[in-house]
Amino acid sequence: MPPETNSHDRETIDQNLVRALAHPMRVRILEALQGRTASPTELTREFGDSLGVVSYHTNALLDVGCIEQVRTRPKRGTIEHFYTATPRSFIGHQDWRRAPLSARAGVTEEAVRTFVAKVGAAIDADTIDRREDTTLNWMPITVDEQGWREAAEVLDKALRELMAVSARSRERLGEADGIPVVTGLAAFEAAP
């Protein structure tokens, strides 16, 4: 059983998380590693940045537990490291929700932009409706304070279940490629 975290430790965790996500490259790396595994070399090709820059920011995310190393492989006399995002890095995870609102706003904005870009890319690639069981729905609802908490619990449970599905899939896949899936869970107070 892990040791209990006191309020000072939680504050330190929050500050480290905020600092880790204060750089736009770290947010890009984190977004790229949500639901997949990649090496800094692969991310360098995707982003068009230098390996040194991507590796530096990858290590910063690793230091605060936003990503974890999942495997290595030998590559031309060196070892290539592969990483994936950890649950605590997800926008909405309780560690992240305790960060100051001023720090969350920019990262939330970038996360939503990335999500919308992924939707657009799926539309452009004609993959968004490729499967008969694709799920796309949203609905406005009106709730009281208790209803707000209940909705948050439903979404938190769905997030935990999706993470478990992903973990089981990673085990079954091993090093094989899987089906890249984007999931989105959101509940926010609508603008008046």
N, C-alpha and C positions, 0 to 999 in steps of 0.2 A: 504494500500500500504506500503511495507516495506521501512524503511529509506534507503537513498542512502548510499552506502559503499564508503568511501574515499580510497585513495591509501594506507594509513597506515593500515587501517582495512583489505584491501585485502592482504597486506604483512603479517599481523598477521595471517589471515586465512590460507595462504599458509604455513607459518612456522609451525603452529599447525598441519596441514594436513601432512606435511612432517614428523614431529616428531611422529605423531600417526602411520604412516606406516613404521617407521624406524625399527621396530622389526618384525622378520619373523613370529612370532605367530599371530601378528595383521593382517598381510597379509593373513595368512591361514584362520583366522576367517572371514575376509572380503570376501575372495573368497568363503568360505562356505555359506555365507549369501546372495550372489548374487542370486536373483530370488527365494529365499525361506525364511522361518521363522524357527528359531531354538532357543533353550535355551542354556545357557552355559553348563548345564548338558548333553544335547544331543551332543554338540560339544566336551565335555570331552570324551564321549564314542567313538566318531569318531576319535579323535586325539590320544587318549591314554595318555593324560596329566592329571595333577591334576585339580580339579575343581577350586582351588584357583588361579592357573596360568591362566586358561581360563577366569575366572571371572574378574581378574585384567585387562587383556588385552581387554576384552569386554567393561569394563567401560572406558578404555582409548579411545576406538573408539567412544563410546557413548558421551563422553565429547566434542569431536570435531565435532560431527554431521555426522560421517561416517556411523553410524547405528542408528536405531530408535527402541524404544520399540513399539511393535504392539499389544501385549496382555499379560495377566497374567493368571495364574490358581493356585488354592490352591493345595499344594502337601505336604502331611504328616506334617502338622503344620507350613508350610512356604509358601511363594509365589514364584512360578516359573515364571521368566520373559522370554518373547520371543522377539527376535529381527530380523530385516531384514536390508539389506544395503540400504542406501539412494543414490539418484542420484549423489550427490557431491562426493561420494567415487569411482565412476566408473572411471577406467583408461580411460582418454580421456575427462572427464568432465573439464570444463574451470578452475575450482579451481585447479584441479590437473595439468593441462597443464602449469599453471603459476609457478609451483614448479621448483626448479633448475634441470637442466638436470642430474646432478650427482645423485640426489635423485630419479628421475623418472626411470632411467635405471634399477636399481635392482628390483623395483616393477614391471615394465613392463616385465622384464625377468621372474619373478615368475608368473605373470598373464598368460603369454604365455605358460609356462610349465604346469600350472594348466589346461589351455584350452586343450592342447595336451593330457594330462593325461585323461581328461574327454572324449575326442574323442576315445582314446584307450580303456577306460573302456566300452564305448558304443559299440565298435566293439567286444570286448570280450564277452559282455553280449547279443550280437545279437539284440540290440535295435536300433542301428543306422539306419537301413533300415526297421524297423518294420512297419512304417507308409508309405502309398503310397505317401503322400505329404511331405515327408522329403525333406529339402532343403540343398544341399551341392554344392556350386559352388564358384569358385574364378577365377579371370581373371586378367592378367597383362594388363595395359593400359598405354599409353603415353599421358601426358597432359602438357599444359603450366601453368604459375602461376595462371591465371584465372580459368583454368580447375581444378587445385588443390583445389582452394577455393570452386568451385562448387561441386566437389566430397565430400569435407568435409561437406558441407551444406546438401547434400543428405543423408549422413550417420548420421549426427546429427538429421535430421528429422526422419529417421528410428528408431534411438534410442529412441527419445521422444515418437513415436507411440508404440514401443514395451513396454516401461514403462507404457503407458496408458493401453495397453492390459493386462499387468500383474496386474495392480491395479484393473481393473474391474474384472479380474478373482479372485483375492483375496477376493473381496467383495462377489462374487457369491459363492465361496467355503466356506467362513466362517472358521471354524476350520477343515474342511475336507481336506484330502490330494488331491493334484492336480497332473497333469502330469509334471514330472520334465523335463524341456526343456533347452538346452544350445543353446544360440544364440551367434553369433560372428559377429562383424562389424570391419573391419580393412581397413585402407588406410595408407600406409607408403612408403617412398621412397625406392625402391629396391636397393640392392647392385649392383654395376657395373658389 
